[in-house]
């Protein structure tokens, strides 16, 4: 199922061409639909939300049912399986502990004569988190989006998730919302949920940032509302790239490749190795293991279309390929993986060693699983506390400091032809000089 590419003495043009097929799909119709939904929500508010929920989610709600009652959220903790709840709480602890290291603080500097400059760090007031739901449950997405916001100090965390056929949000998602500190939950999905968060309705408050994964309509809606609100990123299909030598366990590698392939037929799973024999062993393991997996058809489609087996002369040659592909998830299943780590320039999240499968990062270890895809790790970072804060700079000048720097500012302003800027300094300078002359 994996396409084999021999890169000995070659370049990665062929690889890039295969991966770029995933992002060359014409998204015009999806964006046009999302744009229409957004306009409807802006004009009709809750009524539009109810109409689209009926049309797309096949759930009939009235206005009073859009928001999940706080009692439902509190009761969800008691209704979910106890073992699941323990695992969820431990995952939340790990995620909180990791993100607390990302907190930033205000600062200021003092110079003589008295000049004070600095930066104030403040949390955003209100964050919106989108959590896929309906028939599938993603409580891990609740933890990964809400906890960094909570650590940042966001006052109100508003969650939207598609309603189920039973008019109730999924219990596991609600339990995760309670543990993560979500303030309000709304039974909304799709582009209409994004529009409600961005512009507000009679029931849903508008937010400052929208984060979290969703389908193509959610992604297009996030693109369209960017500028009205901040967004985390517009994520594409999931990706994993594994660099493995012949000392690795082919059973583990095959399992990890398929763990990403089950997300989506457009998901990309890539293995780079310096051993043809090892690559063949991995392919055999895929054929053996896939028979027992629930989403085998999705996995087959994904691996057939975007699964790659890349053979290099020596394992170190894989580093350049990694940095050019800039994968969402990168596993370094090689001897002495920490020696490779400083050479990795572009990757969303990096997993070191054979006992660190990507699934640990998805659910439990602590680092965020909302990651840049489609090579955007060249300039984007994983979701973090920093996404939920903003910075203001400040300046204070004493009269003595102003007098010392005034001429520099006047020269620079006049060089740009901004005489009013120069004048705002000159009038103050003139008064100070008058005071000096009077003395």
C-alpha positions as semicolon CSV with decimal commas, in nm:
position;residue;x (nm);y (nm);z (nm)
1;X;0,000;0,000;0,000
2;X;0,295;0,235;0,051
3;X;0,443;0,401;-0,257
4;X;0,815;0,328;-0,266
5;X;1,057;0,609;-0,349
6;X;1,432;0,556;-0,373
7;X;1,600;0,885;-0,293
8;X;1,958;0,766;-0,328
9;X;2,122;1,042;-0,526
10;X;1,785;1,202;-0,607
11;X;1,576;1,493;-0,469
12;X;1,235;1,519;-0,304
13;X;1,043;1,680;-0,590
14;X;0,841;1,362;-0,639
15;X;0,747;1,350;-0,271
16;X;0,632;1,709;-0,263
17;X;0,422;1,658;-0,575
18;X;0,238;1,365;-0,413
19;X;0,172;1,553;-0,089
20;X;0,064;1,872;-0,263
21;X;-0,218;1,682;-0,434
22;X;-0,398;1,694;-0,098
23;X;-0,407;2,075;-0,093
24;X;-0,483;2,134;-0,461
25;X;-0,850;2,051;-0,423
26;X;-1,079;2,333;-0,532
27;X;-1,231;2,465;-0,210
28;X;-1,443;2,738;-0,371
29;X;-1,778;2,565;-0,318
30;X;-1,698;2,494;0,048
31;X;-1,591;2,853;0,110
32;X;-1,898;2,990;-0,069
33;X;-2,126;2,774;0,146
34;X;-1,945;2,881;0,463
35;X;-1,970;3,247;0,358
36;X;-2,347;3,217;0,306
37;X;-2,392;3,050;0,644
38;X;-2,191;3,324;0,815
39;X;-2,401;3,595;0,652
40;X;-2,722;3,421;0,757
41;X;-2,605;3,395;1,119
42;X;-2,503;3,763;1,120
43;X;-2,849;3,864;0,996
44;X;-3,079;3,613;1,168
45;X;-2,886;3,514;1,480
46;X;-3,029;3,222;1,676
47;X;-3,294;3,153;1,412
48;X;-3,023;3,074;1,158
49;X;-2,847;2,849;1,410
50;X;-3,165;2,649;1,466
51;X;-3,231;2,618;1,091
52;X;-2,879;2,495;1,010
53;X;-2,878;2,257;1,307
54;X;-3,197;2,103;1,173
55;X;-3,065;2,087;0,816
56;X;-2,716;1,950;0,878
57;X;-2,729;1,779;1,217
58;X;-3,085;1,652;1,181
59;X;-3,160;1,770;1,534
60;X;-3,456;1,991;1,618
61;X;-3,379;2,241;1,893
62;X;-3,559;2,546;2,025
63;X;-3,378;2,860;2,137
64;X;-3,372;2,753;2,502
65;X;-3,192;2,429;2,411
66;X;-2,895;2,581;2,226
67;X;-2,693;2,612;2,546
68;X;-2,617;2,305;2,755
69;X;-2,757;2,342;3,104
70;X;-2,482;2,362;3,369
71;X;-2,652;2,079;3,556
72;X;-2,596;1,851;3,254
73;X;-2,227;1,937;3,259
74;X;-2,196;1,870;3,632
75;X;-2,389;1,544;3,605
76;X;-2,173;1,418;3,318
77;X;-1,885;1,359;3,561
78;X;-2,101;1,109;3,751
79;X;-2,234;0,936;3,440
80;X;-1,911;0,849;3,255
81;X;-1,704;0,539;3,323
82;X;-1,482;0,576;3,630
83;X;-1,168;0,436;3,464
84;X;-1,213;0,674;3,171
85;X;-1,256;0,963;3,412
86;X;-0,932;0,878;3,595
87;X;-0,743;0,869;3,267
88;X;-0,900;1,197;3,159
89;X;-0,802;1,369;3,484
90;X;-0,444;1,243;3,463
91;X;-0,417;1,362;3,103
92;X;-0,552;1,703;3,211
93;X;-0,285;1,721;3,485
94;X;-0,008;1,648;3,233
95;X;-0,141;1,903;2,983
96;X;-0,174;2,172;3,250
97;X;0,174;2,108;3,385
98;X;0,329;2,133;3,038
99;X;0,145;2,453;2,943
100;X;0,220;2,627;3,271
101;X;0,583;2,639;3,155
102;X;0,469;2,859;2,865
103;X;0,332;3,141;3,079
104;X;0,482;3,483;3,009
105;X;0,512;3,786;3,234
106;X;0,505;4,162;3,200
107;X;0,840;4,344;3,223
108;X;0,994;4,690;3,217
109;X;1,338;4,851;3,187
110;X;1,470;5,176;3,338
111;X;1,739;5,406;3,194
112;X;1,881;5,739;3,308
113;X;1,778;6,012;3,260
114;X;1,445;5,850;3,341
115;X;1,315;5,645;3,050
116;X;1,086;5,354;3,126
117;X;0,983;5,109;2,856
118;X;0,813;4,778;2,896
119;X;0,557;4,522;2,794
120;X;0,228;4,425;2,956
121;X;0,103;4,070;2,906
122;X;-0,272;4,022;2,931
123;X;-0,499;3,726;2,857
124;X;-0,773;3,753;2,598
125;X;-1,115;3,810;2,757
126;X;-1,309;3,529;2,589
127;X;-1,202;3,222;2,392
128;X;-1,416;2,998;2,171
129;X;-1,319;2,634;2,131
130;X;-1,462;2,413;1,859
131;X;-1,484;2,045;1,948
132;X;-1,594;1,791;1,685
133;X;-1,884;1,585;1,818
134;X;-2,212;1,432;1,717
135;X;-2,167;1,058;1,666
136;X;-1,792;1,075;1,743
137;X;-1,647;1,204;2,071
138;X;-1,320;1,394;2,104
139;X;-1,274;1,477;2,472
140;X;-0,899;1,511;2,410
141;X;-0,970;1,814;2,190
142;X;-1,153;1,975;2,483
143;X;-0,848;1,937;2,708
144;X;-0,600;2,051;2,444
145;X;-0,789;2,369;2,360
146;X;-0,943;2,472;2,693
147;X;-0,651;2,407;2,930
148;X;-0,400;2,641;2,757
149;X;-0,668;2,912;2,760
150;X;-0,730;2,851;3,129
151;X;-0,358;2,862;3,209
152;X;-0,330;3,188;3,013
153;X;-0,597;3,341;3,238
154;X;-0,881;3,371;2,986
155;X;-1,191;3,481;3,177
156;X;-1,459;3,303;2,971
157;X;-1,410;2,982;2,773
158;X;-1,700;2,910;2,538
159;X;-1,726;2,565;2,381
160;X;-1,931;2,464;2,077
161;X;-1,985;2,104;1,975
162;X;-2,239;1,947;1,738
163;X;-2,555;1,809;1,904
164;X;-2,631;1,439;1,913
165;X;-2,954;1,279;1,796
166;X;-3,067;1,282;2,160
167;X;-3,041;1,660;2,189
168;X;-2,758;1,628;2,438
169;X;-2,389;1,693;2,390
170;X;-2,175;1,383;2,431
171;X;-2,125;1,294;2,798
172;X;-1,751;1,235;2,761
173;X;-1,709;1,573;2,599
174;X;-1,908;1,737;2,878
175;X;-1,700;1,559;3,142
176;X;-1,383;1,686;2,974
177;X;-1,533;2,037;2,962
178;X;-1,594;2,027;3,336
179;X;-1,242;1,906;3,411
180;X;-1,081;2,160;3,176
181;X;-1,271;2,456;3,321
182;X;-1,499;2,541;3,028
183;X;-1,752;2,807;3,131
184;X;-2,035;2,758;2,879
185;X;-2,120;2,488;2,624
186;X;-2,341;2,525;2,316
187;X;-2,491;2,250;2,100
188;X;-2,365;2,390;1,771
189;X;-2,144;2,260;1,494
190;X;-2,021;2,350;1,146
191;X;-1,971;2,694;0,994
192;X;-2,275;2,822;1,185
193;X;-2,098;2,757;1,516
194;X;-1,792;2,949;1,399
195;X;-2,012;3,238;1,283
196;X;-2,192;3,248;1,618
197;X;-1,862;3,267;1,806
198;X;-1,724;3,536;1,578
199;X;-2,027;3,766;1,560
200;X;-2,243;3,664;1,854
201;X;-2,618;3,596;1,857
202;X;-2,897;3,646;2,110
203;X;-2,775;3,336;2,292
204;X;-2,407;3,289;2,199
205;X;-2,152;3,551;2,310
206;X;-1,889;3,670;2,063
207;X;-1,530;3,573;2,141
208;X;-1,179;3,705;2,076
209;X;-1,025;3,383;1,942
210;X;-1,157;3,058;1,789
211;X;-0,945;2,744;1,816
212;X;-0,987;2,376;1,751
213;X;-1,018;2,130;1,463
214;X;-1,324;2,075;1,245
215;X;-1,441;1,966;0,901
216;X;-1,379;2,155;0,576
217;X;-1,672;2,393;0,638
218;X;-1,539;2,478;0,983
219;X;-1,194;2,540;0,835
220;X;-1,332;2,766;0,563
221;X;-1,545;2,955;0,816
222;X;-1,242;3,013;1,037
223;X;-1,055;3,156;0,739
224;X;-1,346;3,388;0,661
225;X;-1,388;3,526;1,014
226;X;-1,015;3,578;1,067
227;X;-0,966;3,948;1,127
228;X;-1,294;3,978;1,311
229;X;-1,146;3,734;1,559
230;X;-0,812;3,563;1,601
231;X;-0,785;3,196;1,499
232;X;-0,527;2,931;1,579
233;X;-0,465;2,797;1,228
234;X;-0,646;2,638;0,933
235;X;-0,546;2,277;0,970
236;X;-0,544;2,029;0,683
237;X;-0,543;1,646;0,689
238;X;-0,329;1,478;0,951
239;X;0,034;1,375;0,885
240;X;0,302;1,154;1,034
241;X;0,660;1,109;0,922
242;X;0,874;0,839;1,082
243;X;1,251;0,820;1,053
244;X;1,353;0,464;1,144
245;X;1,669;0,257;1,110
246;X;1,693;-0,121;1,086
247;X;1,727;-0,153;1,464
248;X;1,364;-0,042;1,500
249;X;1,071;-0,277;1,552
250;X;0,872;-0,299;1,224
251;X;0,559;-0,394;1,420
252;X;0,570;-0,062;1,606
253;X;0,639;0,142;1,294
254;X;0,354;-0,017;1,100
255;X;0,114;0,049;1,387
256;X;0,218;0,415;1,408
257;X;0,181;0,473;1,035
258;X;-0,173;0,337;1,047
259;X;-0,260;0,538;1,358
260;X;-0,256;0,851;1,144
261;X;-0,397;0,689;0,831
262;X;-0,722;0,605;1,013
263;X;-0,804;0,976;1,053
264;X;-0,882;1,049;0,691
265;X;-0,828;0,913;0,337
266;X;-0,628;1,234;0,281
267;X;-0,397;1,170;0,578
268;X;-0,030;1,128;0,497
269;X;0,189;0,855;0,650
270;X;0,557;0,852;0,551
271;X;0,842;0,621;0,651
272;X;1,205;0,713;0,580
273;X;1,459;0,436;0,630
274;X;1,805;0,336;0,516
275;X;1,713;-0,031;0,492
276;X;1,508;-0,185;0,210
277;X;1,472;-0,504;0,411
278;X;1,332;-0,310;0,707
279;X;1,088;-0,129;0,477
280;X;0,961;-0,459;0,344
281;X;0,913;-0,585;0,699
282;X;0,703;-0,279;0,781
283;X;0,483;-0,339;0,475
284;X;0,426;-0,699;0,583
285;X;0,331;-0,581;0,929
286;X;0,080;-0,334;0,784
287;X;-0,086;-0,613;0,587
288;X;-0,099;-0,830;0,898
289;X;-0,225;-0,569;1,146
290;X;-0,477;-0,394;0,925
291;X;-0,706;-0,698;0,923
292;X;-0,795;-0,639;1,287
293;X;-0,852;-0,265;1,268
294;X;-1,197;-0,108;1,264
295;X;-1,122;0,163;1,006
296;X;-0,930;-0,059;0,765
297;X;-1,093;0,087;0,453
298;X;-0,996;0,444;0,543
299;X;-0,645;0,324;0,628
300;X;-0,610;0,144;0,293
301;X;-0,725;0,451;0,100
302;X;-0,494;0,679;0,293
303;X;-0,186;0,459;0,259
304;X;-0,254;0,386;-0,108
305;X;-0,287;0,754;-0,196
306;X;-0,049;0,930;0,042
307;X;0,152;0,660;0,215
308;X;0,522;0,671;0,122
309;X;0,819;0,448;0,188
310;X;1,136;0,648;0,121
311;X;1,472;0,476;0,108
312;X;1,789;0,678;0,167
313;X;2,159;0,581;0,154
314;X;2,228;0,666;0,519
315;X;1,977;0,755;0,787
316;X;2,117;1,108;0,833
317;X;2,000;1,196;0,481
318;X;1,646;1,182;0,614
319;X;1,700;1,503;0,811
320;X;1,698;1,726;0,503
321;X;1,382;1,554;0,375
322;X;1,213;1,606;0,711
323;X;1,298;1,976;0,716
324;X;1,163;2,025;0,365
325;X;0,840;1,832;0,426
326;X;0,791;1,997;0,770
327;X;0,552;1,729;0,903
328;X;0,281;1,770;1,163
329;X;0,402;1,469;1,364
330;X;0,760;1,342;1,350
331;X;0,882;1,021;1,509
332;X;1,259;0,967;1,541
333;X;1,279;0,593;1,597
334;X;1,655;0,569;1,561
335;X;1,958;0,489;1,772
336;X;2,041;0,796;1,989
337;X;1,739;1,006;1,879
338;X;1,843;1,305;2,094
339;X;2,147;1,349;1,869
340;X;1,907;1,408;1,577
341;X;1,682;1,651;1,766
342;X;1,897;1,969;1,725
343;X;1,901;1,914;1,347
344;X;1,522;1,920;1,313
345;X;1,415;2,269;1,203
346;X;1,059;2,208;1,089
347;X;0,811;1,980;1,267
348;X;0,495;2,032;1,468
349;X;0,560;1,779;1,745
350;X;0,859;1,545;1,775
351;X;0,849;1,197;1,932
352;X;1,178;1,039;2,036
353;X;1,248;0,667;2,065
354;X;1,054;0,350;2,000
355;X;0,839;0,377;2,313
356;X;0,704;0,722;2,226
357;X;0,425;0,664;1,972
358;X;0,241;0,967;1,839
359;X;-0,072;0,858;2,027
360;X;0,097;0,960;2,355
361;X;0,100;1,317;2,229
362;X;-0,256;1,301;2,101
363;X;-0,396;1,216;2,441
364;X;-0,174;1,219;2,742
365;X;0,188;1,332;2,757
366;X;0,122;1,706;2,789
367;X;0,232;1,887;2,470
368;X;-0,056;2,014;2,259
369;X;-0,201;1,805;1,978
370;X;-0,339;2,102;1,780
371;X;-0,052;2,122;1,531
372;X;0,037;2,289;1,201
373;X;-0,012;2,073;0,890
374;X;0,074;2,088;0,518
375;X;0,431;2,212;0,577
376;X;0,316;2,512;0,780
377;X;0,538;2,408;1,073
378;X;0,797;2,611;0,881
379;X;0,633;2,917;1,037
380;X;0,345;2,803;1,263
381;X;0,372;2,648;1,609
382;X;0,152;2,411;1,811
383;X;-0,140;2,567;1,998
384;X;-0,007;2,714;2,322
385;X;-0,071;2,955;2,607
386;X;0,079;3,229;2,388
387;X;-0,218;3,204;2,151
388;X;-0,448;3,320;2,431
389;X;-0,252;3,627;2,540
390;X;-0,179;3,968;2,392
391;X;0,094;4,224;2,450
392;X;0,087;4,600;2,501
393;X;0,407;4,802;2,507
394;X;0,443;5,118;2,717
395;X;0,681;5,415;2,732
396;X;0,747;5,684;2,991
397;X;0,992;5,975;2,937
398;X;1,090;6,232;3,197
399;X;1,146;6,590;3,083
400;X;1,523;6,536;3,094
401;X;1,504;6,220;2,883
402;X;1,274;6,392;2,632
403;X;1,514;6,685;2,596
404;X;1,801;6,445;2,529
405;X;1,622;6,250;2,251
406;X;1,403;6,520;2,092
407;X;1,637;6,618;1,807
408;X;1,679;6,253;1,701
409;X;1,302;6,210;1,672
410;X;1,258;6,537;1,481
411;X;1,523;6,435;1,225
412;X;1,369;6,091;1,171
413;X;1,014;6,230;1,134
414;X;1,121;6,498;0,886
415;X;1,315;6,240;0,685
416;X;0,984;6,063;0,629
417;X;0,801;6,385;0,545
418;X;0,581;6,363;0,855
419;X;0,609;6,722;0,971
420;X;0,319;6,698;1,217
421;X;0,505;6,420;1,396
422;X;0,813;6,642;1,412
423;X;0,603;6,934;1,532
424;X;0,457;6,734;1,821
425;X;0,811;6,699;1,952
426;X;0,929;7,047;1,855
427;X;0,654;7,229;2,050
428;X;0,757;7,050;2,368
429;X;1,124;7,112;2,300
430;X;1,051;7,483;2,252
431;X;0,876;7,507;2,591
432;X;1,160;7,328;2,767
433;X;1,416;7,558;2,603
434;X;1,204;7,858;2,707
435;X;1,205;7,736;3,064
436;X;1,580;7,693;3,047
437;X;1,627;8,046;2,908
438;X;1,405;8,184;3,184
439;X;1,627;8,028;3,442
